[in-house]
Amino acid sequence: MHAESEAARLGLPSYVWRFGQDRRLALIAKYAPLEGRRILDAGCGVGMFVQKLQRSSAEVYGVELDAERAVEAGRESPGIACASVERLPFPDDTFDAVLSHEVLEHVADDRRAVAEAVRVLRPGGRLLVFVPNRWWLFETHGVYWRGHYHFGNVPLVGYLPNLLRDRLAPHVRAYTRGGLLRLFAGLPCRLIVHTVIFPGYDKLTSRQPRLGNGLRRLTYLMEGTPFRWLGLSHFLVVEKAPH
């Protein structure tokens, strides 16, 4: 039960690189210069994005709170530190880009984590954030029911009133547009892009290719319409202002 609780609290890292991650990596590369830049993955898990980003730069670093995951990430990438994203072990103005990939929903203080990411950015550097969307049809992090954690996708949890939603999923946040933007209020940065993306449907496509590919075509078209706000994850990019 302890292992299940830790998985619920910290989230489960990706161990397999698939189409969905490739799509997110392409978004990262579109909005942040990577070649030869100093990059931080804040909350890197087992280092999947760190390894991919190393194709663009020799200076890619990662921070991970869970010691076992940090050790695993460090086997492939030397620049991994075991530390909290709410207290990054780096000086001000260190990085050209900081990635926060599905991390803020798990931390104790998401506002502080965002402020730390902005602090360690150089002026003109960019923070790239992926977090769960409150209006996605499923709670992908499982729920607690009658004192037990149940792993898996649970429908419509995000549509419940906050009191009920937080009782079922006290271990993880899901963000509205306004809720995510409020994290950046008063910080020395400007908004570059804020949208919502749909999932990669990787598992579904591996089992039912026609259905999975059909959902990709349909929902990726929706990303160009107001229906994008029903997607899986927010994607937000901010740029640090000059001193």
C-alpha positions in Angstrom: 0.0 0.0 0.0 2.9 2.4 0.7 4.3 1.8 -2.8 0.8 2.6 -4.3 0.6 5.8 -2.2 4.0 7.0 -3.3 3.1 6.3 -6.9 -0.1 8.3 -6.5 1.7 11.2 -4.8 4.7 11.4 -7.1 3.2 10.1 -10.3 4.5 7.3 -12.5 7.4 8.2 -14.8 7.5 7.2 -18.5 9.7 4.2 -19.2 8.8 3.8 -22.9 9.3 6.5 -25.5 6.3 6.7 -27.9 4.6 9.0 -30.4 3.0 11.1 -27.7 6.4 12.0 -26.2 7.8 12.7 -29.7 4.9 15.1 -30.3 5.6 16.9 -27.0 9.4 17.1 -27.8 8.6 18.7 -31.1 6.5 21.4 -29.3 9.4 22.0 -26.9 11.8 22.5 -29.8 9.4 24.8 -31.6 9.2 27.3 -28.7 12.6 27.1 -27.1 16.0 27.2 -28.9 17.8 24.0 -27.8 21.0 23.7 -29.8 24.0 24.1 -27.6 21.9 25.7 -24.8 21.9 25.0 -21.1 18.7 23.1 -20.3 17.0 21.8 -17.1 14.3 19.2 -16.8 12.8 20.0 -13.4 11.2 16.8 -12.2 12.9 14.5 -14.7 11.7 11.1 -13.5 13.9 8.4 -14.9 15.4 10.9 -17.5 13.5 10.1 -20.7 13.3 13.8 -21.8 16.8 14.4 -20.6 18.2 11.7 -22.9 16.3 13.1 -25.9 17.3 16.7 -25.2 21.0 15.6 -25.1 20.8 15.2 -28.8 20.6 19.0 -29.1 22.9 20.0 -26.3 25.7 18.7 -24.1 24.5 20.7 -21.2 21.3 19.1 -20.2 20.6 18.7 -16.5 17.8 17.1 -14.5 16.3 17.3 -11.0 14.3 14.5 -9.4 12.9 14.3 -5.9 12.7 10.5 -5.8 16.1 9.1 -5.0 15.7 5.8 -6.9 14.5 7.5 -10.0 17.3 10.0 -9.8 19.8 7.2 -9.6 18.2 5.5 -12.6 18.2 8.7 -14.6 21.9 9.3 -13.7 22.9 5.9 -15.2 22.3 7.4 -18.7 22.8 11.1 -17.9 25.5 12.5 -15.6 23.9 15.8 -14.8 21.1 14.5 -12.5 20.6 15.9 -9.0 18.3 14.5 -6.3 16.4 17.6 -5.2 13.0 19.3 -5.0 11.8 21.5 -7.8 10.6 23.8 -5.1 14.2 24.4 -4.0 16.4 24.1 -7.1 20.1 23.7 -6.3 21.2 26.2 -8.9 22.1 29.9 -8.9 19.9 32.6 -10.5 20.1 33.0 -14.3 21.6 29.6 -15.0 19.5 28.0 -17.8 18.3 29.0 -21.3 15.3 26.6 -21.0 13.5 24.8 -18.2 11.1 22.0 -18.8 8.4 21.1 -16.3 6.7 18.1 -17.7 3.6 16.9 -15.8 5.2 17.8 -12.5 3.5 20.8 -10.9 0.3 18.8 -10.2 2.3 16.7 -7.8 4.3 19.2 -5.8 3.4 20.6 -2.4 3.7 24.2 -3.5 3.2 24.7 -7.3 3.5 28.5 -7.0 6.9 28.1 -5.4 8.0 25.5 -8.0 7.1 28.0 -10.8 8.9 30.8 -9.1 12.0 28.7 -8.7 12.0 27.7 -12.4 11.8 31.4 -13.4 14.5 32.3 -11.0 17.1 29.9 -12.5 16.3 31.0 -16.1 18.5 33.5 -17.8 16.8 36.7 -19.0 15.2 35.7 -22.3 15.2 32.1 -21.3 12.0 30.1 -21.6 10.0 27.9 -19.2 7.9 25.1 -20.9 5.1 23.6 -18.8 2.9 20.6 -19.3 0.2 20.0 -16.7 -3.2 18.1 -16.6 -6.3 19.9 -17.9 -9.2 20.0 -15.5 -11.7 19.5 -18.3 -10.2 16.3 -19.8 -12.8 13.6 -19.6 -10.7 11.3 -17.4 -8.7 11.6 -14.2 -5.6 9.8 -15.4 -3.9 9.6 -11.9 -6.5 7.3 -10.3 -8.6 8.1 -7.3 -9.0 7.3 -3.6 -12.3 5.5 -2.7 -13.1 4.3 0.8 -9.6 4.7 1.9 -8.0 2.8 -1.0 -6.1 4.1 -4.0 -7.5 2.8 -7.3 -5.1 3.2 -10.3 -6.4 4.0 -13.8 -8.5 6.4 -15.8 -11.6 7.5 -14.0 -14.2 9.4 -16.0 -15.6 12.9 -15.2 -13.8 13.5 -11.9 -12.6 16.9 -13.1 -16.2 18.0 -13.7 -17.2 17.5 -10.0 -17.4 20.4 -7.6 -14.0 21.1 -6.0 -15.0 19.5 -2.6 -15.9 16.2 -4.2 -13.1 16.3 -6.8 -10.5 16.9 -4.1 -11.8 14.1 -1.9 -11.4 11.6 -4.8 -8.1 13.0 -6.0 -6.3 14.7 -3.1 -3.0 13.5 -4.4 -3.0 15.5 -7.7 -4.1 18.8 -9.2 -5.8 19.5 -12.5 -5.7 23.0 -13.8 -8.1 25.4 -15.4 -6.8 28.1 -17.8 -7.1 30.7 -15.1 -5.7 28.6 -12.4 -2.6 27.9 -14.3 -2.0 31.5 -15.3 -2.5 32.7 -11.7 0.7 30.8 -10.8 2.7 33.3 -12.8 1.1 36.5 -11.5 3.8 38.9 -10.4 6.7 36.9 -11.7 9.2 38.5 -14.1 8.0 36.8 -17.3 5.7 37.2 -20.3 3.4 34.6 -21.8 4.5 33.2 -25.2 1.9 30.5 -25.8 -0.8 28.8 -23.8 -2.9 26.0 -25.4 -4.2 22.5 -24.6 -3.1 19.3 -26.4 -4.8 16.0 -26.8 -3.0 12.7 -25.9 -0.9 10.5 -28.2 -3.3 7.5 -27.8 -0.3 5.3 -27.9 -1.7 2.3 -26.1 -5.0 2.4 -27.9 -3.2 2.7 -31.3 -1.0 -0.3 -30.6 -4.1 -2.4 -29.9 -6.6 -0.9 -32.4 -4.6 1.1 -35.0 -7.6 2.3 -37.0 -9.4 3.7 -34.0 -6.3 5.2 -32.4 -5.2 6.9 -35.7 -8.8 8.1 -36.2 -8.9 9.8 -32.8 -5.5 11.4 -33.5 -6.7 12.9 -36.7 -10.0 14.1 -35.2 -8.7 15.5 -31.9 -5.6 17.1 -33.4 -7.9 19.0 -35.7 -9.8 20.1 -32.6 -6.6 21.7 -31.2 -7.1 24.5 -33.7 -10.6 25.3 -32.4 -12.0 26.3 -29.0 -12.6 22.6 -28.3 -8.9 22.3 -27.6 -9.7 23.4 -24.0 -11.2 19.9 -23.5 -7.8 18.2 -24.2 -5.5 16.3 -21.9 -2.7 18.7 -21.0 -2.1 22.4 -20.9 1.1 23.5 -22.7 2.3 26.9 -21.6 5.5 28.8 -22.4 6.7 31.9 -20.6 9.9 33.9 -21.3 11.9 35.6 -18.5 12.0 39.3 -18.7 15.3 41.3 -18.7 16.6 42.4 -15.3 
